[in-house]
Amino acid sequence: MSPDLPPVLPSVTAELVGALSPRLRKRLDAGVAKLAARPVVRAGDTVRIAVDDETDVVLHAPGNTVSSADAIRCGCLLAPGCLHRAAAASAAPVAADAPVPDPAGAAEAVQAVQAAEDTGTAGETDPAGQARAEAATAEQHATAEQRAAARAVYDAAAAVLEAGTDGAGAVLQAELLRAAHTARLAGLPRASAAAVSVVTGVRAARSADPGHRLADLAGALAGVLGVTHRIPRATGPDLAELRGTVRRPYRPDGSLRLYGLFSEPVLTATGYAGAVTWTADADGRLYTVSDVAPGGPARAAGAADRTVRIGDTALTHRELSRAGLAVSGATVSPTGRLGAGASVRAVRASGTAWHAEPLEKLWAVPVAGQVARALNGGQDLLFLDVTLTGTVREATGDCLLADCAGLTLRLAAAHDDPSLPCRDNLRLLSAARGSRLRIVARLVPGPLPRALLLAAEHPTDPAARVDLGLDRLQHADLPTGAVPPPAAAVPAGDEAPLHLLRRRVHQAVSGGRRVLAFAGSGPGDAVRLRRLGLATAGDLLDGLHAAAADRSRDAFGRLLPADTDRFARAWLAAALYTEAVERALCAGAWGADAADVSAPGSLPRL
């Protein structure tokens, strides 16, 4: 995937790849690799790729999005039926689809759920009204169109899993994008977005993108398979949740007095970049102001000095993170994002220190409670007081070690891109060993206490704070005589015993079914899991290997096509079980009660 190209709508890529002849489809992956290595020149809304000395592919992207197949033109003799147009679309990031009107019945179904929620208290004194609300909610069922669309996404995602990232080339990706587009038109935006995230992850894996994480791609695959598996049988509120929403609705929230917390850069694999500034009101409720648009590392690095887009304020993101904001006519999304409509007014106000009210109350919440909230689908930010104790070397780079309420916490860089100061700041902070700091971090679920470091008090000036993804620390900011210690190479600590199942789940994502068909020749791992008390994990591992190795033959001894549905269901069960156990282990590592952590929301009945 080339970040220099403008994002292309899923329907455009699916249309261009679908129009190729079988012969050209076989050559598409090679064409994508060749085109991704060619020089790209941008002039306004036009992007030009030099195929060779005489031929160019031109992408017309008004608003930095290629929205039709006709917007990709090629100068070769075989155009428009050539390979180059499809290769260009397949090499570009995937654009977010524009919203479409709800299909017949979907809007009414959502309104019924909202009505049921809105009458929850009134129903106590109005039994008839409560009964009507419950009946309206219970009557929801997926339409035939939605069931067909969900099945198409499931089958396309299962085919990607069957092939693994090594074998999921541009043709399989285009089929999943086509299914995502169909799901969007059918009123299934959650399934559509999940399918697009899988394609983005597969492309990142195949292009050796340094931001690719196999665990993230496994989670995306489990998400899309789980959602689409459940939709045909779901009803009522469950169905409304599985459908999702195209846009986050903004609701009036009156007047707000906000206090800046910190800013962080945004840099996504889908070609978007910018910054998000976090604020809090007097009750500790969090709100965000964002500036995210198509772009790359340069846009993320410079986002701190852009003016906040809300009301008439002239504050930059860097200034707002340390100041305050008085907002009237505020509109807020369910996730706390502030709207920037014409009726919103905002002026600069005074800020406050992290150790003063009202921000102080964010750090007053016990650590275990914050972690349980995050694992239950709430806000994943952690507000912690830590003492830096050293560094540890991991496969993905060095991490800070810190004592946090008696726990040994690992703090990792939020971004690895060298244009952002995250990793350099982490390296400098390692020299401040023994420093007591108040920090903001993002939870990384796992069997060890681990988080991404986002912001911290200044090492020598507690009244100041540093946005570690945007501000760059200098040696002069460190305590006198501070010298970075060598990183200690210690065991990862999470290699028993769930990794025996987790690694097979991840191997399937990268290598496909055939890898597990060979790996399952012996029962050793399953036996070990049962011996260590994880009988369910052992059974799931046996089932996964059996599904991978199941290949029937016809009367002439020829192999029949593999049962991709059986393999997908076996893999999904193993992936969701692993996720549930890891959530419980994460809760235990942070001292939270595992009983307070709910099961994964995507857990289906298989």
PyMOL commands that set and color helices and strands:
alter all, ss='L'
color gray80, all
select helices_A, chain A and resi 10-18+22-26+28-36+62-64+69-71+83-91+106-118+122-124+127-138+144-167+170-185+189-206+214-233+236-243+297-305+317-320+360-364+367-375+422-429+475-477+499-511+513-519+524-531+535-549+564-589+594-596
alter helices_A, ss='H'
color red, helices_A
select strands_A, chain A and resi 40-43+46-50+56-60+72-74+251-267+272-280+286-294+324-332+345-349+381-394+397-404+407-413+436-443+450-457+465-467+488-489
alter strands_A, ss='S'
color yellow, strands_A
deselect
rebuild
show_as cartoon
